[in-house]
Amino acid sequence: MDGARAEIGIIGGTGLYDMPGLTDVRDLALETPFGLPSTPIRLGTLANRRVAFLARHGRQHGLLPTEVPYRANVYAMRLLGVRHVFAVGAVGSLREDLAPRTAVVPDQAIDLTRRRPLSFFGDGVVAHVGFGEPFDEAMRQAWIAGARAAGVPVVERGTYVTMEGPQFSTRAESRMYRTLGGDVVGMTNGIEARLAREAEIAYATICFVTDYDAWREGEAAVEAPEIFAIIKASAAAAATAAAEAVRRGPTGERPAHRALASGLLTPVAAIPDAARSRLAAILAPYLPAK
């Protein structure tokens, strides 16, 4: 990879397909044991920090939430040395006070997906990482400060419900998410958070509310055109908030950076060679030096 490295990753969601302000830019096509990432990763400098940017759904938005190669995306970040990822997403609101154009920085997650790989592990190597706090606190605070610096109204906590999609919610489903304690609903961020933890990457997300989900009785259910109009209007604010979050992002070790220290259950000596090779970028700190 010609020495290509980055300190911080940014994963752009719907509407954020590039990262304004990046300098010294190059695109890097990476292959991983889990396939190709959504797009070539764009490396550059932002706020005096080396950044790797990735458009989650592709630069032309060609990937459904169920088609996003989450493992390849996260693993590619780890191959580049990224240990902190700031993610951006679009969500529906499950609360009356979370109006469209508000940003939420969630601190909890509920995952209701059923068709997506949720782990790097298996096939001879077992890990159970702690996930009680799914989003890194220092990075959450960087997102909150970044949003305020960008003039974006921001709510500091909330529970992100990851639904399967790609259809939007039924009214019954939307009411269920509220009963479960959800504050916003999306289709992507919970998966990334799980995989980032296994890859020992500190991860946090900012969610831009595009609509009220279908729970509101007496109102028309959400439709794509109105959502994408708000997403388009929010893209510039999302990019500015991301740049400010990168500027304020942590530099030292975070709890996520040692998630496998207690979570890796298979003795290192018993890990099959194929698994060692497949997970080399993640397991490197725990494997004997050659």
N, C-alpha and C positions, 0 to 999 in steps of 0.2 A: 504493500500500500504506500510505498515511497515515503514512509514516515508520517503519513496522514494521521493526525490526532486531534481530538477535541476534548474540552473540559466539560462542556454543557451541551445537552441536546434540547432541541425544541421540536415538538410534534404538533404540526398545524392541523386543525380540524376543518370542517366544512367552512369554506370561505377564505381560509388562510393557506394558500397554496405556494406562497413564496415568503421570504422574510426580508422586508425592506431594511436598508441600513447595513446589510452585510457587506464587508469589504474583503479584498484579497480572496475572491470567491473561486472555488473549483467544485465541479460535480464529480462524485466518486460512485461508480457502480460496484457494489459489493455483493458477493455470493456468500451465503451462510449455510450451515448444515440444515437450516429450516427453509431454504429457498431464497428467492430474491425479495428484498424489501419492496414497499409500495412504489418507490421511485428511487433513482439515484440520490444519494445523500449530498446535500449542498453544504460544503465546508466554507467557513469564512470567519471573520472577526467582527464582533459586535460588543460594544461597550468595553473594549480592550480585553475581551475574553474569546477564546477559540470555541466556536459554536458549530454544531452539526444540525442542520435543519432537514426535516422530513415531512412531506405532505402525506398525511395518513391515508387519504382516499385516492392518492395519485394527483398529479398536477392538473389533470383534466377531470377530476372527480369520476374516475372510472371503476371504483371498487365499492361494492356494498359493504355495510358494516360486518356482515358475515364472511366477506371475501378478503378483508384486510389481513395481510400476513403478519399478525401481531408478533409472533415469535421471531420471525426474520427481522422485523423492524427493531425490536428491542435488542436482539443479539447483535445486529449491525452496529448499534450504538455502543455496545460493550466492546466490540472489536476495535472501535476507534478510541477506546479509553474513556468514554463518557461515564461519569458517575452521578450526574444530576440531570434529570429530564423535566423540563417545563412543558406541559401539554395544554392544548387549547381545544375546547369542544363547544358544540351548540346543544342546548337542552330545552326541554319543555318544563314549565313551572307546575309544581304540585301545590303551591301555596298562593293565596290571594295577594299577599304582600310582595311576592317576587314577580314583578311586572316585566314584560318584555323590555329588552335593552339593559336590564340589570345584569351584573356579573356576580357569580357565586363562586367562592373558593371552598369546595367541600372538604370536610374532615372525616367523613364516614362514607361507606359504600355498601350497597346490596346488589348482588349479582344474580340475575334471573335468566342468564343465557343458558343455552342447552346444546349448541352445535359447534362450539369453538374449543380448540385446545387451550387448556388453562395452565399448563405446566411445561417446563423444559424437561422435567425429569420422568423417569420410567425406563423400561428396557435395561434393567440391571443396576440402576442407581436411584436411590430414594431420598427425597428431602421434604421436610415439612417446615417451612419458614413461618415465623411469627407474622401475623397480619392484622393484629388487633387495631393498630393505627395505620390504615392503608396509605395515608398521604403524609409525606415528610413535613414536620412542623416548621422548620426553618425555611423551607421552600414555599410553604403556604404563606408564611409571613412576607416573603419576597414578592409573591404574587399580589397579596393585598396592598402592599406599599406601591408596587408597580402600577396596579390599577388606579390607585388614588392619584399617583403622579400623572397618569394619562387622562385624568378627569372622568374616569368611568365609575358610576355608582356601584359599590361592591358590598356584598354580604359575606361576612367572614367565616361562616360555618354552614354546613348543610349536609344532608345525606343524598348521595348520587345513586339512583337506581339504574342499573344497566339492564335494559330489555333487549330482546333478540332482534326485533325488526325483521325486514326493512319497513314493514307497514307501521304506521303510527298506532297508538294505543286504541283499544276499544274503551268505551266509557267505563265498563266494569273493571277492566284492567287498571285504568287510571285511578279509579276509586280504591282499588286494592293497593296500589303503590302508596297512596296516602295513608291507608290503614297500617301499612308496614312501617311507616315513619319516614317515607321518602319526601324529599324537598324538591328535587329536580329529577328528570328522567332523560337518559340518553342511551346510546347504543354502543359505546366504545370504551370509555375511560376506565371502567372497572377491570376489563381484561388487561389493559396496559399496566395498571397498577400492580396486579398480581404478578405478571411476568417481570416487571421491573424489580420487584422485591426479590424474586428468585435470582435475578441477575446481579443483585447487590447494587442496584441503582436507586438513589433517592428520587422520588417522583412526587409531583404535585400538579394539579390541574386547575385552570380557570374555566368556568362554564358561562357562556353568554346565553341568557334566556331569550328565546325567539318567539315564544308563544305560551299561552296557558294550555296545558295538556287537556285531554277530553273530559275531565271530571266535572267541568262546570255545566250544570244543568241549564237547559234553555238557551244555550249558545251553540252555534255551529261548530262542528268538530274541526280540528286544525287541518289546513290544506297546505301543500308544498309552496305555492307561489308566495303567500304572505310570509312564510318562514324565510324563504330565500331573499326576499326584499330586506328583511331586518338583518340577516346574515351579511349581506353585501354592505349595508350601512355600518355594520359593526366591525368589519374587517380591519379598517385602519386603526380603530381603537384597540383591537386585539393585538395588532403588531406593535403599537406603541407601548402597551402594557407589558408585552413580552420583553421588549428591549429594556424597559425599566426594571423588570424582574430579574433579568440576566445581570444587570448592573448591581443589583442588591443581593444576588444569590450567594449562598454559603460557599466557602472555600475549603473548610476542614472536613474531617471525617464525620459522617452521619451514622445513626444506628443501622440504617439499611445496608451500609457498606460491609457489615459483618453478619448479615442475615444467615449465611450458611455455616457460620462458626458453631452454632448450636442446632441448626436445622438439617445439616447433612447427616443422615443416619447410616448410610452404607459406608463401612470402613474404606478408607482411600485405597488400601491394598487390594480390596475386593471389587473395585469398580472395573468392569470389563474395558478392554482397550477401545472398543468401538464407542462406548459411552465417554471415555476420556477424550477421544478425538472429537466427538460431536459437541461436547460441552467445554472444550478447552478454554475458551475465553472466560467462562464463568468459574470453572474449577481451578484455574491456574494458581490462585493464592494457597490452595490446599494440597496441591500435588507436589511431590518431591522434585527439587531442581534437578535438571538433567546434567 
